[in-house]
Amino acid sequence: MLQVPNATQKTVKIYRAKGDVSDVVKEAVANSGLRGKRTIFIKPNLSHPEYLPGVVTSPELMRQLVGLLRDGNSEVIVGESNGFNYPCWTAFDKTGTEAAVKAAGGRVINLSEDKVVEVKFSGSSPLKRLFLPKTLLDADAVVDLPLMKTHEFMAYSGAIKNLFGCVPSNKRIYLHPYLPEVFYRLYTLFKPQLTIMDARIGIEGNGPTKGKPVKMNLMLIGDDALAVDIVAAKVMMLDWKKTYLGYIASKTGMREEDISVDGLQVADVARRFEPPRIDLPVKAQMMIYQHEYLTKFFFCSLDVVRLFQKVTVAYRGKPVEIG
């Protein structure tokens, strides 16, 4: 079973990286303790049905990573769930992920088609249960492949937010009223043993898919997803304690002092990311997401979503991103 994280010392290493990152990936795998694991699950970021640098995980990075892990393990599985308005198989195909994974000896899985396990939670939280993919829960280790982005509804999107795509139902949008608690539960359940954040290109402004690309030329590698997120947010000059990361840190007892930063230091690479523009459509969605029944009403079908997008186009001049 995957273990719950604690507040012992965590390490995040910041690398300068531009094109070829094969040496960085080799070092990350060599130091990860993953050798000998029977089944390794990799969670990429496929938040768009086509490949966009900084928005979607690089298929070349995926090929390198799967190949290295496959050399020492019997099975490497790369998984993602259906998007709200596009099937996962489309993203696997058009982003080049499926071809890269198969070329390296791994296999892809649509988590929305996997068997699910009901995981119940006790306590006073309104989140009582999650239905999660059996393949992921059965894995011996999890590898997280996030990107460095702002998020127009959550301020920041990174390693823990990337795990949200493991929820198999495309109706996971209904979980938005409880996202900090959902993220905390996913983090403590899956406990990624290795997190590789590709920050060669970041996204600022109205991320995670509509923001502006920023050349950061960095890679962040860590043994704890929350630690990587905290360091990444500091690199972006965001106040991480005011985001859902602060909630998760308070629940787990993690402090900045518990994180050791190797390689480049935050002060050497920090760049203030432009925050999201919180216009009327974003404000409306943020208000809707605060209430379970409003969320279910407004996002109950694609027809309702398309109507919302038309109204947004009239106001903003471009479609709103739902997610």
KAFENUR-V916904 format. One record per residue. RES is the residue in one letter. PSI is psi as a letter, one per 40 degrees, with the letter a starting at -180 (999 if undefined). BURIAL is b if it has 9 or more other C-alpha atoms within 8 Angstrom, else e. D_FIRST is the distance of its C-alpha to the first C-alpha in whole Angstrom. Layout:
# KAFENUR-V916904
res = (RES & RES)
psi = (PSI & PSI)
burial = (BURIAL & BURIAL)
d_first = (D_FIRST & D_FIRST)
This chain:
# KAFENUR-V916904
res = (M & L & Q & V & P & N & A & T & Q & K & T & V & K & I & Y & R & A & K & G & D & V & S & D & V & V & K & E & A & V & A & N & S & G & L & R & G & K & R & T & I & F & I & K & P & N & L & S & H & P & E & Y & L & P & G & V & V & T & S & P & E & L & M & R & Q & L & V & G & L & L & R & D & G & N & S & E & V & I & V & G & E & S & N & G & F & N & Y & P & C & W & T & A & F & D & K & T & G & T & E & A & A & V & K & A & A & G & G & R & V & I & N & L & S & E & D & K & V & V & E & V & K & F & S & G & S & S & P & L & K & R & L & F & L & P & K & T & L & L & D & A & D & A & V & V & D & L & P & L & M & K & T & H & E & F & M & A & Y & S & G & A & I & K & N & L & F & G & C & V & P & S & N & K & R & I & Y & L & H & P & Y & L & P & E & V & F & Y & R & L & Y & T & L & F & K & P & Q & L & T & I & M & D & A & R & I & G & I & E & G & N & G & P & T & K & G & K & P & V & K & M & N & L & M & L & I & G & D & D & A & L & A & V & D & I & V & A & A & K & V & M & M & L & D & W & K & K & T & Y & L & G & Y & I & A & S & K & T & G & M & R & E & E & D & I & S & V & D & G & L & Q & V & A & D & V & A & R & R & F & E & P & P & R & I & D & L & P & V & K & A & Q & M & M & I & Y & Q & H & E & Y & L & T & K & F & F & F & C & S & L & D & V & V & R & L & F & Q & K & V & T & V & A & Y & R & G & K & P & V & E & I & G)
psi = (i & h & i & h & i & a & f & i & h & i & h & h & h & h & i & h & h & c & c & h & e & d & d & d & d & d & d & d & d & d & e & e & e & e & h & e & h & d & h & h & h & h & h & i & h & g & e & i & e & i & h & h & h & e & d & i & h & h & d & d & d & d & d & d & d & d & d & d & d & d & d & e & i & d & h & h & h & h & i & i & i & i & i & d & f & i & i & d & d & d & d & d & d & d & e & e & d & d & d & d & d & d & d & e & e & a & i & i & h & h & d & e & e & i & i & i & h & h & h & i & h & i & a & e & i & e & h & d & i & i & h & i & h & d & d & d & d & e & i & d & i & h & h & h & g & i & i & h & i & i & h & e & d & e & d & i & h & b & d & d & d & d & e & d & e & e & h & d & h & e & e & e & d & e & e & d & e & f & d & d & d & d & d & d & d & d & d & d & d & d & g & h & d & h & h & h & h & h & f & d & h & i & h & i & b & g & i & e & e & e & a & h & i & h & h & d & f & i & h & h & h & i & e & h & d & d & d & d & d & d & d & d & d & d & d & e & f & i & g & d & e & e & a & e & d & d & d & d & d & d & d & e & e & h & i & d & e & e & h & h & h & i & b & i & i & d & d & d & e & i & h & h & h & h & i & i & h & g & a & d & d & d & d & d & d & d & d & d & e & e & h & d & d & d & d & d & d & d & f & e & i & d & d & d & d & d & d & d & d & d & d & d & d & d & d & d & e & i & i & i & h & h & 999)
burial = (e & b & e & e & e & e & b & e & e & b & b & b & b & b & b & e & b & e & e & e & b & e & e & b & b & b & e & b & b & e & e & b & e & b & e & e & b & e & b & b & b & b & b & b & b & b & b & b & b & e & b & e & e & b & b & b & b & b & b & e & b & b & b & b & b & b & b & b & b & b & e & b & b & e & b & b & b & b & b & b & b & b & b & b & e & b & b & b & e & b & b & b & b & b & b & b & b & b & e & b & b & b & e & b & b & b & b & b & b & b & b & b & e & b & e & e & e & e & e & e & e & e & e & e & e & e & b & e & e & b & b & b & b & b & e & b & b & e & b & b & b & b & b & b & b & b & b & b & b & b & b & b & e & b & b & b & b & b & b & b & b & b & b & b & b & b & b & b & e & b & e & b & b & b & b & b & b & b & e & b & b & b & b & b & e & b & b & b & b & b & b & b & b & b & b & b & b & b & b & b & b & b & b & b & b & b & b & b & b & e & b & b & b & e & e & e & b & b & b & b & b & b & b & b & b & b & b & b & b & b & b & b & b & b & b & b & b & b & e & b & e & e & b & b & b & b & b & b & b & e & e & b & e & b & e & e & e & b & b & b & b & b & e & b & b & b & e & e & e & b & e & e & b & e & b & b & e & e & e & e & b & b & b & e & e & b & e & b & b & b & b & b & e & b & b & b & e & b & b & e & e & e & e & b & b & e & e & e & b & b & e & b & b & e & e & e & e & e & b & e & e & e & e)
d_first = (0 & 4 & 6 & 10 & 13 & 16 & 19 & 19 & 21 & 21 & 23 & 24 & 27 & 30 & 31 & 35 & 34 & 37 & 37 & 35 & 32 & 31 & 31 & 29 & 26 & 26 & 26 & 23 & 21 & 23 & 21 & 18 & 16 & 15 & 17 & 16 & 13 & 13 & 12 & 13 & 14 & 17 & 18 & 22 & 24 & 26 & 28 & 31 & 32 & 34 & 34 & 35 & 34 & 33 & 31 & 29 & 27 & 30 & 29 & 31 & 28 & 25 & 27 & 27 & 23 & 22 & 25 & 24 & 20 & 21 & 23 & 20 & 18 & 18 & 17 & 17 & 17 & 19 & 19 & 21 & 22 & 26 & 28 & 30 & 33 & 32 & 30 & 27 & 29 & 32 & 30 & 28 & 32 & 34 & 32 & 32 & 28 & 28 & 30 & 29 & 26 & 27 & 30 & 27 & 25 & 22 & 22 & 22 & 21 & 22 & 19 & 22 & 22 & 19 & 18 & 16 & 14 & 16 & 13 & 16 & 17 & 19 & 22 & 25 & 23 & 25 & 22 & 21 & 18 & 17 & 17 & 15 & 14 & 12 & 13 & 11 & 8 & 8 & 8 & 7 & 9 & 11 & 15 & 17 & 21 & 23 & 27 & 29 & 31 & 32 & 32 & 35 & 33 & 30 & 32 & 29 & 27 & 24 & 21 & 19 & 22 & 21 & 18 & 20 & 21 & 17 & 19 & 20 & 23 & 26 & 27 & 24 & 28 & 28 & 25 & 27 & 29 & 25 & 24 & 23 & 21 & 19 & 19 & 17 & 15 & 14 & 14 & 11 & 9 & 9 & 10 & 12 & 13 & 16 & 19 & 22 & 25 & 28 & 30 & 33 & 35 & 34 & 35 & 37 & 38 & 37 & 34 & 32 & 34 & 37 & 38 & 40 & 38 & 38 & 39 & 36 & 36 & 33 & 29 & 26 & 23 & 21 & 17 & 17 & 18 & 20 & 21 & 23 & 24 & 26 & 27 & 28 & 30 & 32 & 33 & 34 & 36 & 34 & 33 & 30 & 30 & 32 & 29 & 26 & 24 & 26 & 25 & 21 & 22 & 24 & 21 & 19 & 22 & 22 & 25 & 27 & 28 & 24 & 25 & 27 & 28 & 29 & 32 & 34 & 34 & 34 & 38 & 38 & 37 & 37 & 39 & 39 & 38 & 40 & 38 & 38 & 42 & 41 & 44 & 45 & 42 & 39 & 40 & 41 & 37 & 36 & 38 & 36 & 33 & 33 & 34 & 31 & 34 & 36 & 34 & 33 & 37 & 38 & 35 & 35 & 36 & 37 & 41 & 41 & 39 & 42 & 44 & 42 & 42 & 46 & 47 & 45 & 47 & 50 & 49 & 47 & 49 & 45 & 42 & 40 & 36 & 34 & 30)
